Amino acid sequence: MSGGMDGGLGDDLTLFVIDGNRLKPVIEQLSMHEWTCTTACVIEGATRVDTKVVISVANTKSKGFYDLVLIAERSNSSEGVRYRAKFDGSKYLLDGWLETWNKLRAR
């Protein structure tokens, strides 16, 4: 990261469904955690900010599968962002998730 900041991603999630006699991925390598520091984290006094993602099941369906609600919250704020992922028949659509996640990063 530029400007002396430090950070990283972790805890990737892949979600599978049963498709006949095999497992089929419907979400692949979704990052569930991000951490950043205002300066290099090894410097005394650096402020570390963690962002965690929680997934819940909505009460609405798309193509026979329940929609998923992704909620990202930062450790330094009570604010968060929400995104509803819909199933397209083969996978959950996450195209707008990165844009939603970036709105939280910009705060």
N, C-alpha and C positions, 0 to 999 in steps of 0.2 A: 504494500500500500504506500502511496506517496505521502509526503509531508511528515515523515517520521511516525506515522500511525502503524499499528501492529494489529493483526487480526487473523481470522480463519473461519472455516466452516467445519461442521462435523455432524455426526449422527444422521447419515442418509437413510431414507426409508424407501423400500420397494414393497408395494402392496400387490398381493396376488389374489385371484379368484380361481375357483375350481371350474375347469372347462372340460367336461367329459372325464377322462382319466388322467388329466394333466393339470398343472398349475400355469396360469396365464398372468403375466404382469399387467396391471392396469394403471399403476403409477410406478415410475422407475427413478431411483436415486434422487428423491426429493430431500433437500437439505432441511433438517428439523432444528438446527441450531447454528447461530453465528455469534462470534465474539469479536469485539474491537476494543482498542485502547486509544486514548487521546494522544498518547506518545507511546514509544516502545514499552511494552508491558513490564520489562525488567527494570525500568527506571522507577525509583522510589517515588510514590505519590501519583503514579499513573492511574487514571480512572478506567476501569474495565466495564464495558457494557455488553451484556448478553441478550441476545434475541432468541426466543424459543417459539416454536410452532407447535400448536396443538390441533389435532384433527377430530372433528365430531361429525356424527351422522345427522343430516337434515331430515325433515319429515316429508320432503318432496323427492320425486323420482324423475330420472331421465333415462329413456331406453331400458326400463325395467330395473335399474339400479338406483339405490338411494344416492342423492347428491351428498357431497362432502363439504363441510365448512372448515376452512383453514383459518386459524387465528394466530397472528404473530404479535407477541408482546415483548417490550424491552424492559430490562431490569432497572433502568433509570427513569421510567415513566409509567403512568397508569394508563396511558393511551396505547391503543393497538390498532391493527388492521384486520379486516375480515375479507374472505374471498370464498365464493361458492363454486365448487368444481362440479361440472356435470359430466355424466357418462355419455360418450358418443356412439356406443355400440361395440367399441373395442378397447377404449381406454378413457381415463378421466382427463378432461381438457384443462390444462394448466397454463395456457398461453398468457392469460392476464395476471397470473400469480406473481411473476417477476416484477411487473409494473406496480402491483399492489405492495409488494415487499419493499421496493425502492422508495415508495412514498413514506414508509416508516423510517427508512434509513435517512431520508432527507430532513427529518424533524430534529 
